[in-house]
Amino acid sequence: MFYVGRYVFGLNSDTLNTLAFQILMYSSLLTTLSIRERSYFWSSSPSALLLTTLLLELAAIFAVCSIGYVRVRFGSGGLRLRLVCTCE
């Protein structure tokens, strides 16, 4: 998939990193829905708390991928978070 993105669509490395991030996050959300159920994951609806959490996570993923990305730095001053915009 990354080969196609790089050489067919001509995506740069920042865009491919965003694509990889989205794939990992969406698959982890679907894994959460899948492992909570013994049968098919659509057999029962998730609890209100789980559904709210998943929707907030989806909104956060969309916002981070639309606006930019969060760069985490560890240093002598502790943990620092910085939002870096990659929009063109």
Secondary structure, DSSP 8 states (H G I E B T S, - for coil): -HHIIIIIS---HHHHHHHHHHHHHHHHHHHHHHHT-SS-TTSS---HHHHHHHHHHHHHHHHHHHHEEEEEEEETTEEEEEEEE---
